[in-house]
Amino acid sequence: MSILYWFIIAIHVIVSLTLIAVILLQAGRGGGLSETFGGSSTQTLFGTKTSVFLKRATAASAIIYILTCLTLAVMTGHRGRSLVATTPLSSPMTGGPVKPQPLPNEPLDF
């Protein structure tokens, strides 16, 4: 499970960085980060339908990001339960009721 866990973490980090980049490349009200580096460079890089490509890339990255978040949450939850389940249970005490011990500052009453 350890290799699969780290593999999903690697995918999660890559998708996170991709999602950040795709969101920053989109032209919003202010033009986005794509306008800063020369507005037409993203159009020549991705073709004439840049906004369609970036919207689809954003949606795909967001879906993969959410799925990896949920998968990591489930895997981490199972890890926590397995640690608790493997601890040995203490045996119940036998005998009568135990008289509570007085605190050091309390007077002894017999």
Secondary structure in CASP SS format (residue, H / E / C, confidence):
PFRMAT SS
TARGET T0000
AUTHOR 0000-0000-0000
METHOD secondary structure of the structure
MODEL  1
M C 1.00
S H 1.00
I H 1.00
L H 1.00
Y H 1.00
W H 1.00
F H 1.00
I H 1.00
I H 1.00
A H 1.00
I H 1.00
H H 1.00
V H 1.00
I H 1.00
V H 1.00
S H 1.00
L H 1.00
T H 1.00
L H 1.00
I H 1.00
A H 1.00
V H 1.00
I H 1.00
L H 1.00
L H 1.00
Q C 1.00
A C 1.00
G C 1.00
R C 1.00
G C 1.00
G C 1.00
G H 1.00
L H 1.00
S H 1.00
E H 1.00
T H 1.00
F C 1.00
G C 1.00
G C 1.00
S C 1.00
S H 1.00
T H 1.00
Q H 1.00
T H 1.00
L H 1.00
F H 1.00
G C 1.00
T C 1.00
K C 1.00
T H 1.00
S H 1.00
V H 1.00
F H 1.00
L H 1.00
K H 1.00
R H 1.00
A H 1.00
T H 1.00
A H 1.00
A H 1.00
S H 1.00
A H 1.00
I H 1.00
I H 1.00
Y H 1.00
I H 1.00
L H 1.00
T H 1.00
C H 1.00
L H 1.00
T H 1.00
L H 1.00
A H 1.00
V H 1.00
M H 1.00
T H 1.00
G H 1.00
H H 1.00
R H 1.00
G H 1.00
R H 1.00
S H 1.00
L H 1.00
V H 1.00
A H 1.00
T H 1.00
T C 1.00
P C 1.00
L C 1.00
S C 1.00
S C 1.00
P C 1.00
M C 1.00
T C 1.00
G C 1.00
G C 1.00
P C 1.00
V C 1.00
K C 1.00
P C 1.00
Q C 1.00
P C 1.00
L C 1.00
P C 1.00
N C 1.00
E C 1.00
P C 1.00
L C 1.00
D C 1.00
F C 1.00
END
